[in-house]
Amino acid sequence: MEFFDKYKNDMLTYVKAELDAYETSGNPRKLKIGYSRFEHTLRVYKWMERLYAEYPKKESIDFEALAIATIFHDIGYCDVEHHKQHATIGAGYCRKYLKDRNYPQEKTDFVCDLIARHSGKEHIHEDIPAELVILMEADLLDDIGAMGLVMDVWLEAACEENVTFESILAHMERFTIRQMQEEPMHTEAGKRFWAEKQKLAEDFVSAYREDLHKGLEE
């Protein structure tokens, strides 16, 4: 962890600077709500720490590799024209950063592999490194649940005309609620966090729907 402790703040500064291009010219819908890809990265890092803290076989985890990969996982969004390939592009940015600071080649390869593969969430239940599972789960746990519902309201109000209580409800059902019907988590901690978020979202939308329809009936 000596390398990580030395360069953590520098890595965060580097990633933030590279993502500035995305923050000003990226996804047009998210630009309307001031969505920050860097702030997403910080939240994913916190989820990673929580998942790691509850992982039963910590001794098998290369935490330094996981931490570096988490910080760099979305840096590829800085290439606004090719954001769909952000995982592969991000691995390239990370490789250059680590090479310039003489990080061991074998460790660099592992970190960059985690970044390059983190978007393939459909493989989370396969025989993949535990570090990759934790990174994928941390990424999935952000922007969902309570935050997902807030984003639903935010996006509906910012991007649509004639916004109504009904249209906001439809947006929530179409995005956050539908997404939360999936069960993408692999670790026990991940499953529990997901279930907690799922219950919160479903309870809120159920209460919102009931209040809205009762109001229309009166």
N, CA, C and O of each residue as an XYZ file, in Angstrom:
872
protein
N       0.812     -1.214      0.000
C       0.000      0.000      0.000
C       0.848      1.267      0.000
O       0.311      2.375     -0.015
N       2.160      1.108      0.016
C       3.033      2.283      0.052
C       2.794      3.176     -1.160
O       2.721      4.398     -1.033
N       2.672      2.563     -2.332
C       2.440      3.334     -3.556
C       1.105      4.068     -3.461
O       1.024      5.262     -3.751
N       0.066      3.354     -3.056
C      -1.264      3.956     -2.996
C      -1.305      5.101     -1.992
O      -1.856      6.164     -2.277
N      -0.726      4.884     -0.827
C      -0.714      5.942      0.187
C       0.009      7.192     -0.323
O      -0.374      8.318     -0.005
N       1.042      6.979     -1.103
C       1.820      8.101     -1.628
C       1.071      8.850     -2.721
O       1.137     10.077     -2.793
N       0.351      8.109     -3.578
C      -0.224      8.728     -4.773
C      -1.748      8.869     -4.760
O      -2.318      9.349     -5.740
N      -2.414      8.473     -3.699
C      -3.880      8.518     -3.705
C      -4.412      9.899     -4.064
O      -5.226     10.025     -4.979
N      -3.973     10.924     -3.368
C      -4.474     12.274     -3.640
C      -4.109     12.735     -5.042
O      -4.893     13.420     -5.699
N      -2.926     12.363     -5.499
C      -2.510     12.720     -6.847
C      -3.384     12.026     -7.880
O      -3.748     12.628     -8.891
N      -3.723     10.766     -7.637
C      -4.594     10.033     -8.557
C      -5.964     10.685     -8.643
O      -6.515     10.843     -9.732
N      -6.510     11.063     -7.500
C      -7.820     11.713     -7.489
C      -7.780     13.042     -8.238
O      -8.699     13.363     -8.992
N      -6.727     13.803     -8.030
C      -6.572     15.081     -8.733
C      -6.456     14.859    -10.235
O      -7.050     15.592    -11.026
N      -5.692     13.850    -10.622
C      -5.490     13.528    -12.038
C      -6.806     13.118    -12.690
O      -7.150     13.605    -13.767
N      -7.536     12.225    -12.036
C      -8.807     11.755    -12.593
C      -9.803     12.904    -12.699
O     -10.491     13.035    -13.711
N      -9.885     13.727    -11.677
C     -10.809     14.867    -11.710
C     -10.482     15.794    -12.864
O     -11.383     16.252    -13.567
N      -9.209     16.075    -13.066
C      -8.802     16.970    -14.151
C      -9.170     16.383    -15.510
O      -9.643     17.106    -16.387
N      -8.959     15.089    -15.694
C      -9.274     14.452    -16.969
C     -10.780     14.415    -17.224
O     -11.219     14.513    -18.370
N     -11.569     14.275    -16.159
C     -13.019     14.188    -16.319
C     -13.686     15.543    -16.515
O     -14.887     15.607    -16.777
N     -12.930     16.617    -16.394
C     -13.514     17.944    -16.588
C     -14.159     18.079    -17.961
O     -15.176     18.758    -18.104
N     -13.577     17.439    -18.969
C     -14.137     17.512    -20.323
C     -15.523     16.889    -20.358
O     -16.431     17.412    -21.004
N     -15.683     15.770    -19.662
C     -16.995     15.112    -19.627
C     -18.004     15.950    -18.858
O     -19.177     16.008    -19.228
N     -17.556     16.595    -17.795
C     -18.473     17.374    -16.969
C     -19.062     18.551    -17.742
O     -20.117     19.069    -17.375
N     -18.385     18.976    -18.810
C     -18.870     20.131    -19.568
C     -19.421     19.775    -20.945
O     -20.071     20.607    -21.578
N     -19.174     18.550    -21.423
C     -19.648     18.215    -22.774
C     -20.010     16.743    -22.923
O     -19.959     16.206    -24.030
N     -20.373     16.085    -21.831
C     -20.703     14.664    -21.889
C     -22.170     14.415    -22.175
O     -22.772     15.108    -22.995
N     -22.751     13.430    -21.504
C     -24.152     13.058    -21.678
C     -25.045     14.293    -21.553
O     -25.098     14.901    -20.484
N     -25.759     14.681    -22.638
C     -26.536     15.924    -22.600
C     -27.636     15.925    -21.548
O     -27.937     16.971    -20.974
N     -28.238     14.771    -21.288
C     -29.288     14.717    -20.266
C     -28.702     14.968    -18.878
O     -29.265     15.721    -18.083
N     -27.573     14.332    -18.598
C     -26.973     14.510    -17.279
C     -26.326     15.881    -17.130
O     -26.173     16.383    -16.017
N     -25.943     16.491    -18.265
C     -25.411     17.849    -18.187
C     -26.471     18.811    -17.667
O     -26.155     19.777    -16.972
N     -27.726     18.544    -18.007
C     -28.807     19.430    -17.589
C     -29.032     19.405    -16.084
O     -29.601     20.342    -15.523
N     -28.592     18.350    -15.435
C     -28.782     18.274    -13.989
C     -27.461     18.426    -13.236
O     -27.415     18.247    -12.019
N     -26.401     18.751    -13.951
C     -25.121     18.959    -13.293
C     -24.537     17.699    -12.694
O     -23.843     17.752    -11.679
N     -24.815     16.560    -13.320
C     -24.291     15.288    -12.809
C     -22.775     15.269    -12.927
O     -22.222     15.614    -13.971
N     -22.104     14.864    -11.849
C     -20.642     14.834    -11.831
C     -20.131     13.400    -11.844
O     -20.376     12.634    -10.912
N     -19.423     13.049    -12.899
C     -18.836     11.715    -13.000
C     -17.757     11.523    -11.929
O     -17.556     10.412    -11.438
N     -17.070     12.600    -11.573
C     -16.047     12.483    -10.540
C     -16.682     12.236     -9.176
O     -16.179     11.424     -8.399
N     -17.781     12.926     -8.876
C     -18.462     12.680     -7.603
C     -19.002     11.253     -7.551
O     -19.009     10.623     -6.494
N     -19.452     10.750     -8.696
C     -19.855      9.338     -8.780
C     -18.678      8.446     -8.401
O     -18.845      7.478     -7.660
N     -17.502      8.765     -8.901
C     -16.303      7.982     -8.592
C     -16.033      7.958     -7.093
O     -15.700      6.911     -6.536
N     -16.174      9.104     -6.443
C     -15.953      9.168     -4.997
C     -16.966      8.317     -4.241
O     -16.623      7.667     -3.254
N     -18.218      8.321     -4.705
C     -19.245      7.505     -4.042
C     -18.983      6.018     -4.262
O     -19.154      5.210     -3.349
N     -18.570      5.663     -5.472
C     -18.239      4.264     -5.755
C     -17.091      3.813     -4.861
O     -17.081      2.681     -4.377
N     -16.131      4.695     -4.645
C     -15.002      4.355     -3.774
C     -15.491      4.038     -2.359
O     -15.004      3.101     -1.727
N     -16.444      4.814     -1.869
C     -16.988      4.566     -0.529
C     -17.736      3.234     -0.479
O     -17.640      2.497      0.503
N     -18.481      2.931     -1.543
C     -19.169      1.635     -1.588
C     -18.155      0.497     -1.638
O     -18.348     -0.543     -1.007
N     -17.087      0.695     -2.380
C     -16.039     -0.323     -2.444
C     -15.487     -0.602     -1.052
O     -15.293     -1.761     -0.683
N     -15.235      0.442     -0.281
C     -14.707      0.267      1.070
C     -15.688     -0.502      1.956
O     -15.276     -1.341      2.756
N     -16.971     -0.220      1.815
C     -17.975     -0.917      2.621
C     -18.055     -2.392      2.241
O     -18.151     -3.258      3.111
N     -18.015     -2.673      0.952
C     -18.058     -4.061      0.490
C     -16.809     -4.822      0.925
O     -16.889     -5.970      1.361
N     -15.663     -4.170      0.802
C     -14.406     -4.802      1.210
C     -14.417     -5.090      2.711
O     -13.954     -6.145      3.145
N     -14.941     -4.162      3.496
C     -14.962     -4.321      4.953
C     -15.735     -5.561      5.375
O     -15.443     -6.155      6.413
N     -16.721     -5.953      4.574
C     -17.540     -7.115      4.924
C     -17.161     -8.368      4.140
O     -17.777     -9.420      4.311
N     -16.153     -8.256      3.286
C     -15.761     -9.429      2.502
C     -15.117    -10.456      3.432
O     -14.212    -10.104      4.189
N     -15.557    -11.712      3.397
C     -15.096    -12.710      4.369
C     -13.652    -13.173      4.205
O     -13.062    -13.706      5.145
N     -13.078    -12.975      3.017
C     -11.712    -13.450      2.779
C     -10.814    -12.284      2.349
O     -10.262    -12.278      1.249
N     -10.685    -11.308      3.237
C      -9.915    -10.110      2.912
C      -8.475    -10.415      2.531
O      -7.874     -9.712      1.719
N      -7.922    -11.479      3.130
C      -6.519    -11.801      2.863
C      -6.279    -12.177      1.406
O      -5.143    -12.145      0.931
N      -7.346    -12.534      0.697
C      -7.206    -12.908     -0.711
C      -7.339    -11.718     -1.648
O      -7.145    -11.854     -2.856
N      -7.669    -10.549     -1.102
C      -7.919     -9.357     -1.911
C      -6.669     -8.488     -2.003
O      -6.016     -8.207     -0.998
N      -6.351     -8.070     -3.219
C      -5.297     -7.075     -3.427
C      -5.964     -5.704     -3.320
O      -6.422     -5.146     -4.317
N      -6.013     -5.170     -2.099
C      -6.761     -3.935     -1.879
C      -6.167     -2.767     -2.650
O      -6.907     -1.920     -3.151
N      -4.857     -2.707     -2.752
C      -4.247     -1.600     -3.489
C      -4.706     -1.603     -4.940
O      -5.060     -0.556     -5.483
N      -4.703     -2.772     -5.568
C      -5.155     -2.871     -6.961
C      -6.618     -2.470     -7.079
O      -6.998     -1.746     -7.998
N      -7.433     -2.943     -6.149
C      -8.857     -2.618     -6.152
C      -9.077     -1.122     -5.976
O      -9.906     -0.530     -6.667
N      -8.345     -0.512     -5.064
C      -8.505      0.919     -4.796
C      -8.098      1.762     -6.001
O      -8.792      2.712     -6.362
N      -6.981      1.415     -6.616
C      -6.531      2.160     -7.803
C      -7.541      2.006     -8.932
O      -7.897      2.983     -9.591
N      -8.000      0.782     -9.155
C      -8.966      0.531    -10.229
C     -10.260      1.300     -9.994
O     -10.869      1.799    -10.940
N     -10.680      1.396     -8.740
C     -11.910      2.124     -8.429
C     -11.760      3.607     -8.755
O     -12.662      4.211     -9.334
N     -10.644      4.182     -8.391
C     -10.414      5.598     -8.677
C     -10.400      5.865    -10.180
O     -10.905      6.892    -10.633
N      -9.827      4.953    -10.946
C      -9.686      5.161    -12.390
C     -10.831      4.566    -13.212
O     -10.828      4.711    -14.434
N     -11.804      3.906    -12.592
C     -12.731      3.078    -13.369
C     -13.526      3.850    -14.420
O     -13.885      3.279    -15.450
N     -13.805      5.118    -14.190
C     -14.602      5.879    -15.160
C     -13.832      7.005    -15.834
O     -14.436      7.857    -16.486
N     -12.517      7.027    -15.691
C     -11.750      8.112    -16.302
C     -11.905      8.123    -17.818
O     -11.738      9.167    -18.448
N     -12.222      6.978    -18.409
C     -12.382      6.896    -19.861
C     -13.503      7.752    -20.408
O     -13.555      8.001    -21.613
N     -14.412      8.215    -19.539
C     -15.478      9.109    -19.988
C     -14.924     10.450    -20.457
O     -15.636     11.228    -21.092
N     -13.666     10.722    -20.150
C     -13.078     11.984    -20.612
C     -13.017     12.031    -22.134
O     -12.995     13.112    -22.722
N     -12.990     10.856    -22.777
C     -13.049     10.791    -24.240
C     -14.520     10.815    -24.632
O     -15.132      9.774    -24.869
N     -15.073     12.014    -24.696
C     -16.513     12.194    -24.865
C     -17.038     11.517    -26.122
O     -18.152     10.994    -26.117
N     -16.261     11.518    -27.195
C     -16.710     10.962    -28.469
C     -16.805      9.441    -28.437
O     -17.511      8.849    -29.254
N     -16.105      8.805    -27.507
C     -16.080      7.338    -27.468
C     -16.429      6.825    -26.074
O     -15.830      5.864    -25.591
N     -17.400      7.470    -25.431
C     -17.698      7.135    -24.036
C     -18.215      5.709    -23.860
O     -18.121      5.145    -22.770
N     -18.761      5.125    -24.929
C     -19.253      3.748    -24.808
C     -18.110      2.761    -24.605
O     -18.322      1.650    -24.119
N     -16.916      3.162    -24.972
C     -15.728      2.328    -24.754
C     -14.916      2.844    -23.561
O     -13.704      2.646    -23.491
N     -15.607      3.510    -22.623
C     -14.882      4.186    -21.538
C     -14.047      3.228    -20.697
O     -13.008      3.625    -20.170
N     -14.476      1.979    -20.560
C     -13.722      1.036    -19.725
C     -12.360      0.730    -20.344
O     -11.335      0.759    -19.664
N     -12.366      0.440    -21.632
C     -11.111      0.153    -22.331
C     -10.220      1.390    -22.384
O      -9.013      1.311    -22.154
N     -10.827      2.523    -22.686
C     -10.070      3.777    -22.745
C      -9.492      4.114    -21.374
O      -8.343      4.543    -21.263
N     -10.294      3.918    -20.340
C      -9.838      4.209    -18.986
C      -8.658      3.357    -18.567
O      -7.759      3.825    -17.868
N      -8.664      2.092    -19.000
C      -7.536      1.212    -18.686
C      -6.249      1.761    -19.290
O      -5.180      1.661    -18.690
N      -6.361      2.340    -20.480
C      -5.194      2.932    -21.131
C      -4.656      4.134    -20.369
O      -3.444      4.291    -20.219
N      -5.559      4.979    -19.892
C      -5.135      6.137    -19.098
C      -4.436      5.686    -17.821
O      -3.403      6.235    -17.438
N      -5.010      4.686    -17.170
C      -4.429      4.197    -15.924
C      -3.060      3.569    -16.169
O      -2.131      3.762    -15.384
N      -2.941      2.818    -17.257
C      -1.664      2.167    -17.574
C      -0.556      3.206    -17.735
O       0.548      3.034    -17.218
N      -0.857      4.276    -18.450
C       0.149      5.322    -18.646
C       0.516      5.973    -17.312
O       1.690      6.215    -17.030
N      -0.499      6.250    -16.500
C      -0.249      6.879    -15.201
C       0.669      6.003    -14.354
O       1.645      6.492    -13.785
N       0.363      4.731    -14.269
C       1.152      3.823    -13.432
C       2.550      3.597    -14.001
O       3.526      3.522    -13.254
N       2.641      3.490    -15.318
C       3.949      3.296    -15.951
C       4.862      4.490    -15.692
O       6.050      4.328    -15.411
N       4.295      5.688    -15.789
C       5.086      6.904    -15.564
C       5.606      6.997    -14.128
O       6.542      7.745    -13.844
N       4.989      6.232    -13.233
C       5.404      6.268    -11.825
C       6.041      4.951    -11.390
O       6.147      4.650    -10.201
N       6.463      4.174    -12.395
C       7.241      2.942    -12.165
C       6.516      1.900    -11.315
O       7.137      1.193    -10.522
N       5.216      1.814    -11.487
C       4.457      0.772    -10.793
C       4.780     -0.572    -11.444
O       4.923     -0.627    -12.665
N       4.899     -1.653    -10.679
C       5.267     -2.956    -11.243
C       4.359     -3.383    -12.395
O       3.141     -3.217    -12.326
N       4.951     -3.929    -13.445
C       4.223     -4.289    -14.655
C       3.093     -5.283    -14.383
O       1.975     -5.105    -14.866
N       3.388     -6.321    -13.612
C       2.373     -7.344    -13.345
C       1.176     -6.761    -12.601
O       0.029     -7.094    -12.901
N       1.444     -5.896    -11.637
C       0.361     -5.264    -10.893
C      -0.411     -4.289    -11.780
O      -1.633     -4.175    -11.680
N       0.315     -3.594    -12.641
C      -0.331     -2.670    -13.578
C      -1.298     -3.423    -14.475
O      -2.423     -2.977    -14.701
N      -0.857     -4.565    -14.985
C      -1.715     -5.377    -15.853
C      -2.999     -5.776    -15.134
O      -4.080     -5.742    -15.723
N      -2.885     -6.152    -13.868
C      -4.061     -6.579    -13.108
C      -5.019     -5.416    -12.879
O      -6.226     -5.557    -13.076
N      -4.493     -4.280    -12.467
C      -5.333     -3.101    -12.238
C      -6.069     -2.717    -13.519
O      -7.274     -2.464    -13.500
N      -5.347     -2.675    -14.614
C      -5.942     -2.256    -15.887
C      -6.962     -3.266    -16.393
O      -7.930     -2.893    -17.056
N      -6.754     -4.540    -16.085
C      -7.735     -5.560    -16.449
C      -9.036     -5.344    -15.678
O     -10.120     -5.511    -16.236
N      -8.936     -4.981    -14.419
C     -10.137     -4.687    -13.626
C     -10.922     -3.534    -14.244
O     -12.145     -3.600    -14.368
N     -10.217     -2.490    -14.625
C     -10.877     -1.321    -15.223
C     -11.516     -1.686    -16.553
O     -12.661     -1.320    -16.818
N     -10.782     -2.401    -17.384
C     -11.267     -2.747    -18.722
C     -12.505     -3.631    -18.681
O     -13.309     -3.614    -19.613
N     -12.667     -4.405    -17.609
C     -13.764     -5.371    -17.535
C     -14.912     -4.933    -16.629
O     -15.905     -5.652    -16.519
N     -14.805     -3.783    -15.980
C     -15.782     -3.451    -14.945
C     -17.183     -3.189    -15.477
O     -18.151     -3.265    -14.720
N     -17.311     -2.881    -16.761
C     -18.640     -2.612    -17.321
C     -19.401     -3.888    -17.672
O     -20.605     -3.840    -17.921
N     -18.720     -5.008    -17.694
C     -19.370     -6.271    -18.057
C     -20.102     -6.892    -16.887
O     -19.778     -8.000    -16.459
N     -21.097     -6.172    -16.367
C     -21.790     -6.628    -15.164
C     -22.481     -7.978    -15.343
O     -22.756     -8.671    -14.363
N     -22.761     -8.353    -16.594
C     -23.413     -9.643    -16.834
C     -22.520    -10.821    -16.460
O     -22.992    -11.955    -16.373
N     -21.242    -10.560    -16.241
C     -20.294    -11.632    -15.896
C     -20.026    -11.721    -14.394
O     -19.133    -12.453    -13.967
N     -20.788    -10.983    -13.595
C     -20.466    -10.865    -12.171
C     -20.548    -12.193    -11.421
O     -19.873    -12.370    -10.407
N     -21.361    -13.123    -11.905
C     -21.506    -14.411    -11.221
C     -20.564    -15.478    -11.779
O     -20.606    -16.632    -11.353
N     -19.729    -15.097    -12.718
C     -18.803    -16.053    -13.311
C     -17.515    -16.135    -12.477
O     -17.385    -15.468    -11.451
N     -16.588    -16.948    -12.926
C     -15.322    -17.125    -12.211
C     -14.391    -15.970    -12.562
O     -13.533    -16.087    -13.437
N     -14.574    -14.858    -11.864
C     -13.771    -13.660    -12.098
C     -13.118    -13.259    -10.777
O     -13.560    -13.699     -9.716
N     -12.078    -12.433    -10.825
C     -11.405    -12.029     -9.582
C     -12.364    -11.355     -8.596
O     -13.260    -10.615     -8.999
N     -12.169    -11.615     -7.323
C     -13.014    -11.001     -6.296
C     -12.919     -9.482     -6.348
O     -13.893     -8.784     -6.065
N     -11.751     -8.974     -6.708
C     -11.583     -7.517     -6.827
C     -12.530     -6.951     -7.885
O     -13.082     -5.864     -7.714
N     -12.712     -7.691     -8.972
C     -13.602     -7.237    -10.039
C     -15.058     -7.293     -9.584
O     -15.843     -6.401     -9.907
N     -15.418     -8.325     -8.845
C     -16.774     -8.434     -8.306
C     -17.085     -7.235     -7.413
O     -18.144     -6.619     -7.537
N     -16.170     -6.910     -6.526
C     -16.387     -5.790     -5.601
C     -16.485     -4.469     -6.355
O     -17.329     -3.633     -6.030
N     -15.636     -4.274     -7.353
C     -15.695     -3.046     -8.153
C     -17.027     -2.945     -8.884
O     -17.648     -1.882     -8.898
N     -17.468     -4.038     -9.488
C     -18.749     -4.037    -10.196
C     -19.902     -3.722     -9.250
O     -20.773     -2.913     -9.571
N     -19.905     -4.361     -8.088
C     -20.988     -4.132     -7.135
C     -20.991     -2.690     -6.630
O     -22.051     -2.076     -6.511
N     -19.827     -2.158     -6.337
C     -19.739     -0.774     -5.867
C     -20.281      0.186     -6.917
O     -20.972      1.150     -6.588
N     -19.970     -0.078     -8.171
C     -20.447      0.753     -9.273
C     -21.967      0.671     -9.394
O     -22.631      1.682     -9.626
N     -22.512     -0.530     -9.238
C     -23.956     -0.724     -9.343
C     -24.719     -0.075     -8.189
O     -25.852      0.373     -8.367
N     -24.110     -0.022     -7.023
C     -24.806      0.478     -5.842
C     -24.942      1.995     -5.806
O     -25.724      2.528     -5.018
N     -24.195      2.690     -6.645
C     -24.355      4.144     -6.709
C     -25.473      4.499     -7.689
O     -25.790      3.722     -8.590
N     -26.064      5.675     -7.505
C     -27.112      6.188     -8.401
C     -28.325      5.270     -8.447
O     -28.995      5.192     -9.476
N     -28.617      4.582     -7.364
C     -29.762      3.684     -7.322
C     -30.428      3.858     -5.961
O     -29.858      4.491     -5.072
N     -31.609      3.310     -5.790
C     -32.318      3.482     -4.527
C     -32.778      4.918     -4.358
O     -33.379      5.486     -5.270
N     -32.507      5.512     -3.206
C     -32.937      6.890     -2.947
C     -32.348      7.856     -3.963
O     -33.045      8.740     -4.460
N     -31.063      7.691     -4.272
C     -30.431      8.585     -5.247
C     -31.029      8.388     -6.633
O     -31.168      9.343     -7.396
N     -31.376      7.168     -6.952
C     -31.997      6.902     -8.245
C     -33.325      7.623     -8.383
O     -33.626      8.183     -9.437
N     -34.119      7.611     -7.323
C     -35.411      8.296     -7.357
C     -35.235      9.801     -7.498
O     -35.973     10.449     -8.240
N     -34.260     10.357     -6.788
C     -33.990     11.795     -6.916
C     -33.574     12.124     -8.345
O     -34.001     13.133     -8.906
N     -32.732     11.262     -8.933
C     -32.317     11.498    -10.317
C     -33.492     11.383    -11.273
O     -33.551     12.110    -12.264
N     -34.429     10.483    -10.993
C     -35.627     10.368    -11.833
C     -36.389     11.688    -11.855
O     -36.781     12.170    -12.918
N     -36.595     12.265    -10.681
C     -37.308     13.543    -10.590
C     -36.511     14.645    -11.274
O     -37.059     15.455    -12.021
N     -35.233     14.662    -11.011
C     -34.330     15.685    -11.549
C     -34.324     15.653    -13.073
O     -34.461     16.689    -13.724
N     -34.167     14.467    -13.630
C     -34.111     14.332    -15.089
C     -35.452     14.645    -15.732
O     -35.504     15.293    -16.778
N     -36.524     14.197    -15.124
C     -37.849     14.468    -15.674
C     -38.108     15.972    -15.719
O     -38.609     16.493    -16.716
N     -37.765     16.661    -14.643
C     -38.004     18.102    -14.578
C     -37.089     18.882    -15.515
O     -37.497     19.897    -16.078
N     -35.856     18.412    -15.685
C     -34.876     19.150    -16.482
C     -34.991     18.880    -17.975
O     -34.656     19.739    -18.789
N     -35.460     17.701    -18.335
C     -35.376     17.285    -19.742
C     -36.718     17.178    -20.458
O     -36.752     17.058    -21.682
N     -37.809     17.220    -19.726
C     -39.115     17.038    -20.349
C     -39.974     18.290    -20.195
O     -39.769     19.094    -19.286
N     -40.935     18.435    -21.100
C     -41.894     19.521    -20.999
C     -43.171     18.996    -20.342
O     -43.433     17.793    -20.344
N     -43.952     19.903    -19.786
C     -45.234     19.542    -19.181
C     -45.077     18.442    -18.128
O     -45.793     17.441    -18.148
N     -44.147     18.641    -17.227
C     -43.900     17.666    -16.168
C     -45.055     17.680    -15.166
O     -45.502     18.742    -14.734
N     -45.525     16.501    -14.808
C     -46.617     16.359    -13.848
C     -46.234     15.329    -12.789
O     -45.229     14.630    -12.922
N     -47.044     15.246    -11.740
C     -46.813     14.200    -10.743
C     -46.875     12.822    -11.394
O     -46.107     11.926    -11.044
N     -47.792     12.661    -12.339
C     -47.944     11.376    -13.029
C     -46.719     11.058    -13.883
O     -46.264      9.915    -13.919
N     -46.192     12.062    -14.564
C     -45.031     11.804    -15.425
C     -43.801     11.459    -14.590
O     -42.964     10.659    -15.009
N     -43.695     12.065    -13.411
C     -42.585     11.733    -12.517
C     -42.733     10.303    -12.010
O     -41.752      9.563    -11.943
N     -43.952      9.912    -11.655
C     -44.198      8.534    -11.226
C     -43.825      7.557    -12.330
O     -43.183      6.538    -12.076
N     -44.230      7.870    -13.555
C     -43.918      6.992    -14.685
C     -42.411      6.879    -14.893
O     -41.902      5.804    -15.210
N     -41.703      7.986    -14.713
C     -40.243      7.970    -14.867
C     -39.605      7.072    -13.808
O     -38.708      6.286    -14.112
N     -40.067      7.191    -12.578
C     -39.543      6.337    -11.507
C     -39.783      4.861    -11.806
O     -38.896      4.029    -11.617
N     -40.974      4.546    -12.268
C     -41.309      3.148    -12.558
C     -40.524      2.624    -13.751
O     -40.162      1.449    -13.806
N     -40.269      3.506    -14.696
C     -39.584      3.106    -15.930
C     -38.088      2.905    -15.719
O     -37.462      2.111    -16.422
N     -37.522      3.610    -14.771
C     -36.071      3.536    -14.582
C     -35.692      2.880    -13.246
O     -35.350      1.697    -13.225
N     -35.746      3.612    -12.151
C     -35.240      3.072    -10.887
C     -35.958      1.799    -10.456
O     -35.307      0.815    -10.103
N     -37.287      1.803    -10.480
C     -38.023      0.623    -10.016
C     -37.754     -0.576    -10.908
O     -37.565     -1.687    -10.411
N     -37.735     -0.368    -12.207
C     -37.451     -1.478    -13.120
C     -36.037     -2.004    -12.909
O     -35.814     -3.214    -12.870
N     -35.085     -1.086    -12.774
C     -33.699     -1.513    -12.579
C     -33.534     -2.299    -11.280
O     -32.748     -3.243    -11.208
N     -34.287     -1.894    -10.256
C     -34.139     -2.552     -8.963
C     -34.811     -3.917     -8.906
O     -34.642     -4.646     -7.929
N     -35.572     -4.274     -9.942
C     -36.146     -5.614    -10.003
C     -35.074     -6.655    -10.284
O     -35.251     -7.839     -9.998
N     -33.966     -6.203    -10.845
C     -32.867     -7.118    -11.126
C     -32.190     -7.511     -9.810
O     -32.334     -6.827     -8.796
N     -31.465     -8.603     -9.843
C     -30.712     -9.049     -8.667
C     -29.266     -9.281     -9.089
O     -28.835    -10.425     -9.232
N     -28.517     -8.199     -9.287
C     -27.177     -8.311     -9.875
C     -26.047     -8.580     -8.890
O     -24.913     -8.817     -9.308
N     -26.333     -8.550     -7.592
C     -25.258     -8.670     -6.614
C     -24.783    -10.118     -6.433
O     -25.551    -11.066     -6.598
N     -23.520    -10.258     -6.097
C     -22.915    -11.584     -5.908
C     -22.516    -11.829     -4.449
O     -22.739    -12.921     -3.927
N     -21.936    -10.840     -3.794
C     -21.514    -11.024     -2.405
C     -22.713    -10.869     -1.466
O     -23.722    -10.265     -1.829
N     -22.590    -11.415     -0.270
C     -23.679    -11.311      0.702
C     -23.917     -9.860      1.098
O     -25.062     -9.429      1.233
N     -22.847     -9.112      1.282
C     -22.999     -7.697      1.634
C     -23.678     -6.938      0.500
O     -24.570     -6.123      0.736
N     -23.255     -7.207     -0.724
C     -23.854     -6.551     -1.873
C     -25.339     -6.845     -1.982
O     -26.136     -5.950     -2.265
N     -25.710     -8.095     -1.758
C     -27.126     -8.481     -1.812
C     -27.932     -7.740     -0.753
O     -29.056     -7.309     -1.009
N     -27.353     -7.594      0.439
C     -28.066     -6.909      1.513
C     -28.227     -5.418      1.217
O     -29.306     -4.855      1.402
N     -27.154     -4.787      0.758
C     -27.234     -3.367      0.410
C     -28.273     -3.138     -0.689
O     -29.051     -2.186     -0.635
N     -28.271     -4.022     -1.683
C     -29.211     -3.888     -2.801
C     -30.647     -4.048     -2.305
O     -31.527     -3.275     -2.684
N     -30.884     -5.049     -1.456
C     -32.231     -5.292     -0.938
C     -32.731     -4.103     -0.125
O     -33.908     -3.751     -0.197
N     -31.847     -3.490      0.641
C     -32.226     -2.313      1.427
C     -32.627     -1.163      0.510
O     -33.623     -0.482      0.752
N     -31.847     -0.953     -0.538
C     -32.162      0.114     -1.490
C     -33.455     -0.197     -2.241
O     -34.273      0.691     -2.484
N     -33.625     -1.453     -2.602
C     -34.824     -1.871     -3.325
C     -36.078     -1.620     -2.490
O     -37.067     -1.090     -2.995
N     -36.037     -1.998     -1.221
C     -37.195     -1.805     -0.346
C     -37.511     -0.326     -0.180
O     -38.672      0.078     -0.248
N     -36.482      0.477      0.038
C     -36.704      1.912      0.193
C     -37.380      2.494     -1.045
O     -38.355      3.238     -0.935
N     -36.860      2.151     -2.220
C     -37.406      2.699     -3.466
C     -38.839      2.234     -3.693
O     -39.707      3.032     -4.046
N     -39.084      0.950     -3.492
C     -40.424      0.414     -3.730
C     -41.432      0.958     -2.727
O     -42.571      1.252     -3.088
N     -41.018      1.095     -1.462
C     -41.923      1.647     -0.450
C     -42.275      3.095     -0.769
O     -43.429      3.503     -0.634
N     -41.274      3.871     -1.194
C     -41.540      5.272     -1.512
C     -42.491      5.391     -2.699
O     -43.467      6.138     -2.641
N     -42.211      4.660     -3.770
C     -43.040      4.764     -4.972
C     -44.450      4.254     -4.700
O     -45.419      4.797     -5.231
N     -44.569      3.225     -3.884
C     -45.892      2.716     -3.527
C     -46.692      3.770     -2.769
O     -47.870      3.982     -3.054
N     -46.054      4.428     -1.805
C     -46.728      5.474     -1.036
C     -47.053      6.678     -1.918
O     -48.127      7.268     -1.801
N     -46.128      7.034     -2.793
C     -46.331      8.157     -3.711
C     -47.500      7.868     -4.646
O     -48.351      8.727     -4.875
N     -47.532      6.652     -5.182
C     -48.613      6.258     -6.090
C     -49.959      6.296     -5.375
O     -50.952      6.773     -5.925
N     -49.981      5.794     -4.157
C     -51.228      5.769     -3.386
C     -51.714      7.180     -3.083
O     -52.896      7.480     -3.249
N     -50.812      8.044     -2.642
C     -51.202      9.426     -2.347
C     -51.682     10.149     -3.592
O     -52.656     10.900     -3.548
N     -51.001      9.922     -4.692
C     -51.351     10.598     -5.937
C     -52.718     10.163     -6.434
O     -53.534     10.997     -6.825
N     -52.967      8.884     -6.421
C     -54.236      8.378     -6.941
C     -55.399      8.684     -6.004
O     -56.526      8.892     -6.453
N     -55.124      8.709     -4.707
C     -56.169      9.112     -3.769
C     -56.570     10.555     -4.021
O     -57.749     10.904     -3.964
N     -55.581     11.385     -4.300
C     -55.858     12.784     -4.575
C     -56.700     12.965     -5.819
O     -57.557     13.846     -5.881
N     -56.446     12.112     -6.826
C     -57.193     12.213     -8.074
C     -58.623     11.723     -7.910
O     -59.522     12.146     -8.637
N     -58.829     10.822     -6.944
C     -60.165     10.257     -6.741
C     -61.080     11.219     -6.005
O     -62.303     11.146     -6.126
N     -60.476     12.126     -5.237
C     -61.297     13.029     -4.422
C     -61.903     14.151     -5.252
O     -62.620     14.996     -4.718
